[in-house]
Amino acid sequence: MALSDRDWRLIREESRPGPVNMALDEIAAETAAEGGPRTVRVYQWEPSTLSLGYRQEPDTVDWGYCEREGITVTRRPTGGGGIYHDNWGDVSYSIVAPADELPGDLMETYELLCEPVFDAFDRLGVDARFTETELPAIHQPACYLRELHPAHDVVAGGSAGADGSVGEDGRKISGNAQYRRNDAIIQHGSLKFDLDAERHLSVFAAPDTTPAEFRERVTTIDEQASASREEAVAAVEAALGEWADADEGGLVETDEGGWTDDELSRARERAEAKFASEAWVRDREDPTE
């Protein structure tokens, strides 16, 4: 990495509501832009959450199902389709750094910030790589069923066939997205540890596919490697920590939790005012601006 000599901090996996997770990404970006540490973090969603892509239409969601099942719905500042973040089956991460310390080219930034993602898969014995073929969408509102893009979609196992089909193991296992502010860049992503295809599809209104077709496009760490969820989380934490520690600034071992009291207070306020609000989730209007 060719970044400045400012410190990184690693925040190990913690479980928080979806709106708070999204707010913490924003607060971490503000901290980095104001001269504080950059952040690498791993997190869980409690309760399970559907995160909508920034431009996703609300009528693609089965709101009744989400309410009945106790599934929180929030909206990401990043693009793409909706992701059902199962509390058990999803392992999420974020990398946050000042914009002027990262490449201006989008592809170069993805390659740099996905290095620890591939390292984590390698530690687990999962043969993962960026997809080499732009495969067509199966269900556009769902992130894991949209067209696969070589810039940020990670598949595991064999390559795609010449006819556009996916080999038995060449299926999506991770999606990654960036939010490029003027002063900071947030990259966050989802690694599939386990998959409940029926539940994942049920959060969407009238999905035009089946659980069997979902599983033909998507694979998981649990399917690809003999690793527990705890081992998968530890691999992601270790990969992020060593990647950050390789920078000139190095990695600061934080106290339990890693956030300051001020950051947590601001994140809770931001979550309530923005990421949990009807204006943001339903209408993409930021009440805090």
KEKE-3310 file (N, C-alpha, C; in steps of 0.2 Angstrom, whole numbers, plus 5000, padded with zeros to 4 digits):
npx = (5004:5002:5000:4998:5007:4998:4989:4980:4965:4959:4943:4936:4924:4907:4891:4877:4862:4856:4854:4863:4875:4877:4878:4889:4899:4899:4902:4915:4921:4921:4929:4941:4943:4945:4957:4959:4961:4962:4950:4948:4935:4925:4909:4893:4875:4862:4846:4844:4846:4839:4848:4846:4852:4858:4850:4839:4822:4809:4797:4802:4803:4797:4788:4779:4783:4796:4793:4785:4794:4803:4814:4825:4825:4836:4845:4859:4873:4879:4879:4870:4861:4849:4854:4852:4856:4860:4860:4868:4873:4880:4895:4902:4912:4921:4931:4939:4945:4955:4951:4961:4971:4970:4969:4963:4957:4944:4944:4957:4957:4947:4955:4965:4959:4952:4962:4964:4952:4953:4964:4959:4950:4959:4966:4956:4956:4948:4945:4945:4941:4941:4926:4928:4919:4906:4891:4874:4859:4849:4839:4836:4834:4841:4857:4865:4861:4861:4869:4885:4900:4916:4924:4921:4914:4915:4919:4919:4929:4928:4929:4918:4907:4908:4896:4890:4885:4887:4900:4900:4906:4909:4903:4895:4902:4905:4901:4906:4907:4909:4908:4911:4916:4920:4930:4933:4934:4923:4923:4913:4908:4901:4903:4898:4894:4885:4869:4853:4843:4829:4824:4832:4827:4814:4813:4811:4799:4789:4799:4807:4813:4819:4823:4832:4838:4844:4854:4862:4869:4875:4887:4895:4906:4905:4901:4912:4923:4931:4927:4922:4910:4916:4930:4930:4927:4938:4948:4945:4946:4960:4966:4962:4968:4982:4984:4982:4992:5003:5005:5014:5010:5005:4996:4985:4982:4966:4956:4943:4930:4934:4929:4927:4918:4912:4910:4902:4890:4887:4885:4874:4864:4865:4860:4847:4842:4844:4847:4838:4826:4810:4811:4824:4825:4814:4812:4824:4829:4839:4838:4847:4854)
npy = (4994:5011:5022:5036:5039:5037:5030:5014:5006:4991:4984:4972:4958:4963:4964:4973:4983:4985:4999:5005:4999:5004:5018:5019:5016:5028:5037:5033:5036:5050:5052:5047:5057:5068:5067:5057:5039:5027:5015:4997:4985:4971:4965:4960:4957:4962:4963:4951:4958:4967:4976:4989:4993:5009:5016:5007:5003:5005:4997:4984:4977:4965:4970:4966:4953:4955:4962:4953:4943:4949:4956:4969:4983:4993:5006:5006:5018:5014:5007:4995:4979:4973:4966:4952:4951:4938:4935:4924:4918:4928:4937:4952:4966:4982:4994:5009:5025:5040:5049:5055:5047:5035:5027:5036:5030:5019:5004:5001:5005:4995:4984:4985:4987:4975:4966:4960:4953:4943:4937:4932:4922:4914:4910:4902:4891:4893:4894:4908:4922:4937:4938:4933:4934:4944:4940:4937:4945:4937:4940:4956:4965:4959:4958:4947:4941:4949:4954:4948:4956:4960:4969:4969:4958:4943:4926:4908:4894:4885:4892:4902:4895:4895:4898:4906:4900:4895:4886:4871:4875:4888:4901:4915:4922:4933:4950:4967:4984:5002:5018:5033:5047:5065:5067:5055:5037:5023:5006:4992:4975:4959:4943:4927:4915:4905:4900:4903:4901:4902:4910:4922:4925:4928:4940:4949:4957:4947:4938:4933:4920:4905:4896:4885:4890:4901:4895:4889:4900:4906:4903:4897:4899:4889:4879:4878:4876:4867:4874:4883:4895:4904:4902:4907:4921:4924:4923:4933:4944:4943:4944:4957:4964:4961:4966:4980:4982:4981:4993:5009:5017:5007:4996:4999:4992:4991:4996:4985:4984:4996:5009:5026:5034:5045:5043:5032:5037:5047:5039:5032:5042:5046:5034:5033:5046:5045:5032:5023:5029:5033:5042:5040:5026:5022:5033:5038:5050:5061:5065:5071:5081)
npz = (5000:4997:5006:5018:5033:5044:5057:5057:5063:5070:5071:5079:5075:5079:5084:5078:5075:5059:5054:5063:5060:5046:5049:5057:5048:5041:5051:5054:5042:5043:5054:5049:5039:5046:5052:5061:5065:5051:5047:5049:5049:5055:5055:5062:5059:5068:5073:5059:5043:5029:5017:5006:4990:4985:4975:4974:4971:4982:4980:4977:4988:4999:5011:5020:5023:5029:5040:5047:5050:5057:5051:5049:5038:5029:5020:5010:5007:4996:4979:4969:4971:4983:4999:5009:5025:5034:5051:5055:5043:5036:5034:5037:5031:5033:5025:5028:5023:5020:5006:4998:4999:4992:4977:4962:4952:4950:4948:4951:4965:4970:4967:4976:4989:4990:4992:5006:5007:4998:5003:5015:5011:5005:5017:5022:5013:5002:4985:4977:4967:4957:4946:4929:4919:4913:4919:4915:4923:4936:4945:4946:4957:4968:4975:4975:4964:4953:4937:4935:4939:4934:4941:4955:4960:4967:4964:4968:4965:4950:4933:4923:4910:4892:4886:4895:4906:4923:4931:4942:4954:4952:4958:4964:4979:4986:4988:4984:4987:4984:4992:4987:4994:4995:5004:5009:5007:5008:5008:5008:5011:5008:5014:5010:5022:5025:5018:5017:5005:5002:5012:5009:4996:4999:5005:4995:4984:4974:4968:4953:4952:4958:4974:4971:4959:4964:4972:4962:4957:4968:4981:4996:5011:5020:5011:5003:5011:5025:5037:5053:5057:5066:5064:5051:5053:5061:5051:5042:5050:5054:5041:5037:5047:5046:5033:5035:5044:5037:5031:5031:5043:5051:5062:5075:5090:5097:5111:5118:5107:5101:5096:5099:5113:5109:5095:5095:5101:5091:5080:5084:5085:5071:5065:5070:5065:5051:5044:5049:5046:5038:5027:5022:5020:5012:5003:4999:5004:5013:5029:5037:5030)
capx = (5000:5006:4996:5002:5009:4993:4987:4974:4963:4955:4938:4934:4917:4903:4884:4873:4857:4858:4855:4869:4881:4878:4880:4896:4904:4899:4906:4922:4924:4922:4935:4947:4944:4947:4964:4959:4964:4958:4947:4945:4931:4921:4903:4887:4869:4857:4843:4845:4844:4840:4851:4845:4856:4856:4845:4834:4816:4805:4792:4805:4804:4791:4788:4775:4787:4801:4790:4783:4800:4808:4820:4826:4827:4839:4847:4866:4875:4883:4874:4869:4855:4848:4857:4849:4862:4857:4864:4872:4876:4883:4901:4903:4918:4922:4938:4938:4952:4954:4950:4967:4977:4968:4969:4958:4954:4939:4947:4963:4955:4944:4960:4969:4955:4950:4967:4963:4946:4956:4969:4954:4948:4965:4967:4951:4956:4943:4948:4941:4944:4936:4924:4931:4914:4900:4886:4867:4856:4844:4834:4840:4834:4845:4864:4869:4858:4862:4874:4891:4904:4923:4927:4920:4910:4920:4917:4923:4929:4929:4927:4912:4907:4908:4889:4888:4883:4892:4902:4897:4909:4911:4897:4897:4903:4906:4900:4909:4904:4912:4905:4917:4915:4925:4935:4935:4931:4921:4922:4911:4906:4897:4905:4893:4897:4880:4864:4846:4841:4822:4823:4835:4822:4807:4813:4810:4793:4788:4806:4806:4818:4818:4829:4837:4842:4848:4860:4866:4873:4878:4890:4896:4912:4903:4901:4918:4929:4929:4928:4917:4909:4921:4936:4929:4927:4945:4952:4944:4950:4967:4968:4962:4973:4989:4985:4983:4998:5009:5006:5019:5008:5004:4990:4984:4977:4961:4952:4937:4925:4938:4926:4926:4911:4909:4909:4896:4885:4885:4882:4867:4860:4864:4856:4840:4839:4845:4847:4831:4821:4806:4813:4830:4824:4809:4812:4831:4830:4843:4835:4852:4857)
capy = (5000:5018:5027:5040:5036:5038:5023:5010:5002:4985:4983:4965:4957:4965:4963:4979:4984:4987:5006:5007:4997:5009:5024:5018:5017:5036:5040:5031:5041:5057:5052:5047:5063:5074:5066:5051:5033:5024:5009:4991:4982:4966:4965:4955:4961:4959:4957:4950:4964:4968:4982:4990:4997:5016:5017:5002:5005:5001:4992:4978:4973:4962:4974:4962:4947:4958:4964:4947:4939:4953:4958:4976:4986:4999:5007:5008:5023:5011:5005:4988:4977:4972:4960:4949:4949:4934:4935:4918:4917:4934:4940:4959:4970:4988:4998:5017:5029:5046:5049:5057:5042:5030:5028:5039:5025:5014:4998:5001:5005:4989:4979:4987:4986:4968:4961:4956:4949:4937:4934:4929:4916:4909:4907:4897:4886:4894:4896:4914:4927:4941:4934:4935:4935:4947:4935:4941:4945:4932:4944:4962:4968:4955:4959:4941:4938:4953:4953:4948:4961:4958:4974:4969:4952:4937:4919:4903:4888:4885:4897:4902:4892:4899:4900:4911:4897:4895:4879:4869:4879:4895:4904:4921:4921:4939:4956:4972:4990:5008:5024:5038:5054:5070:5067:5048:5031:5017:5000:4987:4970:4954:4936:4922:4909:4900:4903:4901:4904:4903:4916:4927:4927:4930:4948:4953:4956:4943:4936:4929:4914:4900:4894:4881:4894:4905:4891:4888:4906:4908:4897:4899:4897:4883:4874:4877:4874:4864:4880:4885:4903:4907:4902:4912:4928:4925:4923:4940:4949:4942:4947:4964:4967:4961:4971:4987:4983:4982:5000:5013:5019:5001:4994:5001:4987:4996:4993:4981:4988:5001:5015:5031:5035:5051:5040:5028:5042:5050:5034:5030:5048:5046:5029:5035:5051:5044:5025:5020:5034:5031:5046:5037:5019:5022:5038:5040:5057:5061:5070:5075:5086)
capz = (5000:4996:5010:5022:5039:5049:5060:5056:5069:5068:5075:5078:5074:5084:5082:5079:5071:5052:5053:5066:5055:5041:5052:5059:5042:5040:5057:5053:5036:5046:5058:5045:5035:5051:5054:5065:5062:5046:5050:5046:5054:5054:5059:5061:5059:5074:5069:5052:5040:5021:5015:5000:4986:4986:4970:4973:4972:4988:4978:4976:4994:5002:5017:5025:5025:5033:5047:5051:5051:5062:5048:5048:5032:5029:5014:5010:5003:4990:4974:4968:4974:4990:5002:5015:5029:5039:5057:5055:5037:5033:5037:5033:5033:5030:5025:5027:5023:5017:4998:4994:5000:4988:4969:4959:4947:4953:4947:4955:4972:4971:4968:4982:4995:4990:4994:5012:5006:4994:5008:5020:5007:5004:5023:5023:5008:4997:4978:4976:4962:4953:4940:4923:4914:4915:4918:4915:4929:4937:4948:4947:4964:4973:4974:4973:4958:4948:4933:4939:4936:4935:4945:4962:4961:4969:4964:4971:4962:4943:4929:4919:4904:4886:4885:4900:4912:4929:4933:4949:4960:4950:4960:4968:4986:4990:4984:4987:4984:4987:4992:4986:4996:4993:5009:5012:5004:5011:5004:5012:5007:5011:5012:5012:5026:5025:5014:5017:4999:5002:5016:5005:4991:5002:5007:4989:4981:4968:4964:4947:4952:4963:4978:4967:4954:4968:4974:4956:4956:4974:4985:5003:5014:5023:5006:5000:5015:5031:5042:5056:5057:5071:5060:5045:5055:5063:5045:5039:5055:5053:5034:5037:5052:5043:5027:5038:5048:5032:5029:5035:5049:5055:5065:5082:5094:5101:5117:5116:5104:5096:5095:5105:5116:5105:5089:5096:5102:5085:5076:5086:5083:5064:5063:5071:5061:5044:5042:5051:5044:5032:5022:5019:5018:5007:4998:4997:5006:5019:5033:5040:5026)
cpx = (5004:5002:5001:5003:5004:4991:4981:4972:4958:4950:4935:4926:4913:4896:4880:4868:4859:4859:4862:4875:4882:4881:4887:4901:4904:4903:4914:4925:4925:4928:4941:4949:4947:4954:4965:4962:4959:4955:4946:4941:4927:4915:4897:4881:4864:4852:4845:4842:4844:4842:4850:4850:4854:4850:4839:4827:4812:4800:4795:4806:4797:4791:4785:4779:4792:4798:4788:4789:4805:4814:4820:4828:4830:4842:4855:4867:4878:4877:4873:4862:4855:4851:4853:4855:4859:4862:4869:4876:4880:4889:4902:4909:4917:4929:4936:4944:4950:4955:4957:4973:4975:4968:4963:4954:4950:4942:4953:4962:4952:4950:4964:4965:4952:4956:4966:4957:4949:4961:4964:4952:4953:4967:4962:4951:4951:4946:4944:4945:4939:4933:4927:4926:4908:4894:4879:4864:4850:4838:4837:4840:4839:4852:4867:4866:4858:4868:4881:4896:4912:4927:4926:4916:4915:4916:4921:4923:4931:4927:4920:4912:4907:4901:4886:4885:4889:4894:4900:4900:4911:4905:4899:4897:4904:4904:4903:4907:4908:4907:4911:4915:4920:4931:4937:4931:4929:4920:4919:4909:4904:4901:4900:4896:4892:4874:4858:4842:4833:4821:4826:4830:4816:4807:4811:4802:4793:4795:4804:4811:4816:4824:4834:4841:4846:4855:4864:4870:4877:4881:4892:4903:4910:4903:4908:4924:4926:4931:4922:4916:4914:4928:4936:4930:4935:4949:4951:4947:4957:4970:4968:4967:4980:4990:4986:4990:5004:5010:5011:5016:5007:4997:4990:4980:4973:4959:4946:4932:4928:4935:4926:4919:4908:4906:4902:4890:4882:4882:4875:4862:4859:4860:4849:4837:4839:4843:4841:4825:4817:4809:4819:4828:4819:4810:4819:4833:4834:4841:4840:4855:4853)
cpy = (5006:5023:5031:5036:5036:5030:5020:5007:4996:4984:4976:4964:4959:4965:4969:4979:4986:4995:5008:5005:5002:5016:5024:5019:5025:5039:5039:5035:5048:5057:5052:5054:5069:5072:5060:5045:5031:5018:5003:4987:4976:4966:4961:4960:4958:4964:4956:4956:4964:4975:4983:4994:5004:5018:5012:5005:5001:4996:4985:4974:4971:4964:4969:4956:4950:4959:4958:4943:4943:4955:4966:4977:4992:5000:5009:5014:5021:5008:4998:4986:4975:4965:4958:4947:4945:4934:4930:4918:4922:4936:4946:4962:4977:4990:5005:5020:5035:5046:5050:5052:5036:5031:5031:5034:5020:5007:4997:5001:4998:4983:4979:4984:4978:4963:4957:4952:4942:4933:4930:4922:4911:4906:4901:4891:4887:4897:4902:4918:4931:4937:4937:4936:4939:4943:4939:4940:4939:4936:4950:4965:4965:4956:4953:4938:4943:4951:4953:4952:4960:4963:4972:4962:4946:4931:4914:4897:4889:4891:4897:4899:4897:4902:4904:4907:4897:4888:4878:4873:4886:4900:4910:4919:4927:4945:4962:4979:4996:5014:5029:5045:5058:5069:5060:5043:5026:5012:4995:4981:4964:4947:4931:4916:4904:4904:4899:4904:4906:4910:4922:4930:4930:4937:4952:4951:4952:4941:4932:4923:4910:4899:4890:4885:4899:4901:4889:4894:4908:4902:4901:4896:4890:4877:4873:4875:4871:4869:4881:4893:4906:4908:4907:4919:4929:4926:4930:4945:4949:4945:4954:4967:4967:4965:4978:4987:4983:4989:5004:5015:5013:5001:4996:4996:4992:4992:4989:4986:4993:5007:5020:5032:5040:5048:5036:5032:5045:5045:5032:5036:5047:5040:5030:5041:5050:5037:5021:5024:5032:5035:5043:5030:5019:5027:5040:5047:5057:5066:5074:5080:5092)
cpz = (5000:5000:5014:5029:5045:5051:5057:5063:5066:5073:5074:5078:5080:5080:5083:5074:5064:5051:5057:5063:5050:5044:5055:5054:5040:5045:5056:5047:5039:5050:5054:5041:5040:5054:5059:5062:5056:5050:5046:5051:5051:5058:5057:5061:5063:5075:5062:5048:5032:5020:5008:4996:4986:4981:4969:4975:4978:4986:4977:4982:4996:5010:5022:5028:5030:5040:5050:5053:5056:5058:5047:5041:5032:5022:5014:5006:4996:4985:4974:4971:4981:4992:5008:5019:5035:5045:5057:5049:5034:5037:5033:5036:5030:5030:5024:5028:5019:5009:4995:4995:4996:4981:4967:4955:4951:4953:4951:4963:4974:4972:4974:4989:4995:4992:5000:5011:5003:4999:5013:5017:5007:5011:5025:5018:5003:4990:4976:4971:4960:4947:4934:4917:4917:4913:4919:4922:4930:4940:4950:4953:4969:4971:4971:4967:4952:4943:4937:4935:4938:4940:4953:4964:4962:4968:4967:4966:4954:4939:4926:4912:4898:4885:4890:4907:4917:4931:4940:4954:4958:4951:4964:4976:4990:4985:4988:4984:4988:4987:4992:4988:4994:4997:5011:5007:5008:5006:5009:5008:5012:5009:5015:5016:5025:5021:5015:5011:4999:5006:5012:5000:4993:5004:5001:4986:4974:4964:4958:4946:4958:4968:4975:4962:4958:4970:4968:4955:4962:4978:4992:5005:5017:5017:5003:5004:5022:5037:5046:5055:5061:5067:5054:5047:5057:5057:5042:5044:5054:5046:5034:5042:5049:5037:5030:5041:5043:5029:5033:5042:5054:5059:5073:5085:5098:5107:5114:5113:5099:5095:5101:5107:5111:5098:5090:5097:5095:5080:5078:5084:5075:5062:5064:5066:5053:5042:5044:5049:5038:5026:5018:5016:5012:5001:4996:4999:5012:5023:5037:5036:5026)
residu = (MET:ALA:LEU:SER:ASP:ARG:ASP:TRP:ARG:LEU:ILE:ARG:GLU:GLU:SER:ARG:PRO:GLY:PRO:VAL:ASN:MET:ALA:LEU:ASP:GLU:ILE:ALA:ALA:GLU:THR:ALA:ALA:GLU:GLY:GLY:PRO:ARG:THR:VAL:ARG:VAL:TYR:GLN:TRP:GLU:PRO:SER:THR:LEU:SER:LEU:GLY:TYR:ARG:GLN:GLU:PRO:ASP:THR:VAL:ASP:TRP:GLY:TYR:CYS:GLU:ARG:GLU:GLY:ILE:THR:VAL:THR:ARG:ARG:PRO:THR:GLY:GLY:GLY:GLY:ILE:TYR:HIS:ASP:ASN:TRP:GLY:ASP:VAL:SER:TYR:SER:ILE:VAL:ALA:PRO:ALA:ASP:GLU:LEU:PRO:GLY:ASP:LEU:MET:GLU:THR:TYR:GLU:LEU:LEU:CYS:GLU:PRO:VAL:PHE:ASP:ALA:PHE:ASP:ARG:LEU:GLY:VAL:ASP:ALA:ARG:PHE:THR:GLU:THR:GLU:LEU:PRO:ALA:ILE:HIS:GLN:PRO:ALA:CYS:TYR:LEU:ARG:GLU:LEU:HIS:PRO:ALA:HIS:ASP:VAL:VAL:ALA:GLY:GLY:SER:ALA:GLY:ALA:ASP:GLY:SER:VAL:GLY:GLU:ASP:GLY:ARG:LYS:ILE:SER:GLY:ASN:ALA:GLN:TYR:ARG:ARG:ASN:ASP:ALA:ILE:ILE:GLN:HIS:GLY:SER:LEU:LYS:PHE:ASP:LEU:ASP:ALA:GLU:ARG:HIS:LEU:SER:VAL:PHE:ALA:ALA:PRO:ASP:THR:THR:PRO:ALA:GLU:PHE:ARG:GLU:ARG:VAL:THR:THR:ILE:ASP:GLU:GLN:ALA:SER:ALA:SER:ARG:GLU:GLU:ALA:VAL:ALA:ALA:VAL:GLU:ALA:ALA:LEU:GLY:GLU:TRP:ALA:ASP:ALA:ASP:GLU:GLY:GLY:LEU:VAL:GLU:THR:ASP:GLU:GLY:GLY:TRP:THR:ASP:ASP:GLU:LEU:SER:ARG:ALA:ARG:GLU:ARG:ALA:GLU:ALA:LYS:PHE:ALA:SER:GLU:ALA:TRP:VAL:ARG:ASP:ARG:GLU:ASP:PRO:THR:GLU)
# end
